[in-house]
């Protein structure tokens, strides 16, 4: 049986994506409205070493919605997730970075972990409390391994709170791998769902996702400059502080 770089059977991962897709598809199309822009970008990308960076509003709903948008675009319907046929032909080499402690809480996160999560330990937080921990040397290696095989969705702020400074680890990763970086800006998820993104909080909310062109990055630039460019691209820099989130 074919396996990915983490030793997980590709067939099982495809089935998990199909399962999650069918359970979540009605939610995004019937309970909420969605507005997607720029998703045709995904059809123009190389198959590997692509880092998708985004702001973050819930633990899980953001990621699941992104999977829908990406797969629908690759199936020939960019900016439209109304037709669930794209779920039968999922791109299996898509991963997302998630906090290890978050992915251990409950059955659903554990299943999602097998469906594509690359788990890392938060160095600034533990069990919901501020903390200072050393970086686990294996964490950057896991993300690099995922990039070598495919695409990785990452949230540079590492939290669902808006306007939090980005983590330098993202910039270090970009500098070291010279990955193609695709910015995504999402909105509406915080109003639509609870913090975990599993419970509907307010129906009828418009879920928006704007996909921008890949960044033109100077990989020789200091990590501070790269991080500043990334945070500006996902509209979480100081330049956007005067613009209220909807």
Secondary structure by P-SEA (a helix, b strand, c coil): cccccccccaaaaaaaaaaaaaaacccccccbbbbbccccccccccccbbbbbbbbccccaaaaaaaaaaaaaaaccccccccccccccccccbbbbbbcccccccaaaaaaaaacccccccccccccbbbbbccccaaaaaaaaaaacbbbbbcccccccccccccaaaaaaaaaaccbbbbbbbccccccccccccccccccbbbbbbbbccccccccccaaaaaaaaaaaacccccccccccc
